[in-house]
Amino acid sequence: MAEAAGNGRAGTKGAQLRSYLLGLIEGELKPHEKLPTERDLAETFGVTRLTVRRALDQLGYEGRVYRTQGAGTFVSEPRIAKSVELTSFTQDMRARGLIPGSLDTVVEEIPAGAEIGARLALSPRDLVAHISRVRTADGEPMCIENTYVPSKLAPGLAARGITGSLYQMLTETYHLKIEKAEQSIHATVLDPPLAKLLGVPEFSPAFKVLRVAYDAKNQRIEYAESVYRADRYSYDFVIFRTSRDNTN
Ligand code: 16G
């Protein structure tokens, strides 16, 4: 009983504590700055440390804070919300005031092979430019990208190499403008080599996004596999009811 009554009171104080913490996270503190200690929070709000820990755990699950053993709780970097708009990595980062970059770029011309060939509607022997990059935002690794572009549409791409935006290069150099894409998103975990490239713990969660992009003539321009850190990305959609579903 005492427990139940306590929970009732703690509910209100717990809510106050949460809104105070959200205020710190969204306003006063910057990413990687430290939150007050559990003990200080418990004293200030007149709640148990267990209540404080639960509030911090909840914020941890939501990706708003992270803990470092023995050092405390810190504000996470904000998530980057991807929408259903067809954008490039460069556009996504610039829209958020971040500087896009790439690390470990390798560009090679290879035969498409069976799988990539099927994705791009090419024969396995047809050549593609394969671009492998770790994409960064303000120098921080965010995503690993493997992109394949048919060589017949972008001759010399592999020899030319790439430093900036692929989409910009496709438009400016090859006059290929991507108009639509088919995309599928899978949940995955980062195996040790990928986790190392992204600078996160092994087997951290990630999104794998597969994209086949087309131009206005319905030519397949690229097939891309992008693996995004799940702690830094979310996918946000606006969804609509169809008239058929409007009855309930
Ligand atoms: C995005 C695209 C990827 C494309 C890249 C080009 C998704 C899921 N993928 O990462 O298909 O190759 O942008 O970026 O959005 P860039 O123009 O900055 O090189």
Boltz pocket constraint, residues with backbone or C-beta under 6 A from the ligand:
constraints:
  - pocket:
      binder: B
      contacts: [[A, 87], [A, 88], [A, 89], [A, 90], [A, 91], [A, 100], [A, 145], [A, 147], [A, 164], [A, 165], [A, 166], [A, 167], [A, 168], [A, 209], [A, 211], [A, 222], [A, 224], [A, 226]]
      max_distance: 6.0
